[in-house]
Structures are given as structure tokens and as C-alpha cells.
Amino acid sequence: MLIVAVAWIYVVGLMALTEPSIVAGIVTFLFYCVLPLSTLIYIAGTGKRKARRRAAEQAARDAGSFEPD
């Protein structure tokens, strides 16, 4: 996934460099690279966030049920 993101940043960066003005290049980079990639990475990380949350809840339950002798 990371290699695809890096390749996309490279492609869009080159597209932005060929724009006629700096403002157009920045807008191109933002709307073709930053927004789509941030959305894609957020969606792709949903499973990891859920698993991390479940593990933290399980650890809290396990710590709470510990009864010292």
C-alpha cells in the first residue's frame, strides 16, 4: 500500500510541476494527491484501528478482573 501511495505522490507531484502557475500546481497537488490519499489511507487503516481498540478493551478487562491472592 505504501509503494502505491509513494508512486501516486510522485505522479501527481510531476503533474503539479507542469502546471502554468504556482497556485494551479498547489491546487492540483491538494485535490489530486493530498485529499484522495488521506481518504484512502484512513479507510485502509480502519481494520487496524478496530483491532487496536479491541485489544485495548480486552487488556482493560483482563487488568480489571485480576484478583491478587
N, C-alpha and C positions, 0 to 999 in steps of 0.2 A: 504494500500500500504506500509505503514511504517513497519508493522509487517512482511510482506513478505521480505522486504529489510533486516531487522534485522536478520531474520531466515537464509537468504541466506549468510549473513556475518558470522554467527555462523558456518554454514555448511562448507563454504569454509575456514574459519579460522582453523577448525579441520582438513580439508584436508591438509592445508599448514603445520600444525604442524607435520603431519605424513610423510612429505617428508624427504628424506635421508640427504639433505643438506639445509643450511640456504638460499642459493641462489635459489634453487629449490622451497623452501617454499615461498619466496618473489615473484618469478615469477608466481607461482600458484595463490597466492593471488591477484596479479595485474591483470593477464589475465582472471581469473575466477570470480573475485569479483569486483574490482575497475572499470575496463573498462565497463563490461556489466551493472553494477548498475548505473554508471554515465550516460550512454546512456539511460537506461530505465527511470531514474528519469527526465532527460532532456526532453524526449519525452512525458512523463506523465504530465509534467508541462507546456506544450505548450498552452493548453487552458487557464490556469490561467494567463500566461504572456500576451496572446492576450486580455483577458478581462481587465486586469490591464491597458494595453496600451489604449484600447478603453475608459475606464473610465477616464484616464488622458487627453485624447484628448477631451472628452466631457466636462470635467471640465474646460479645457483651453478655449473651445468655449463658455461655459457659462460665464466665467470670462471676456472674451473679448467682449461679447455682453451686458454686464452690463452698463447701462447708468444712471448716477446719475441725480437726479432731480434738 
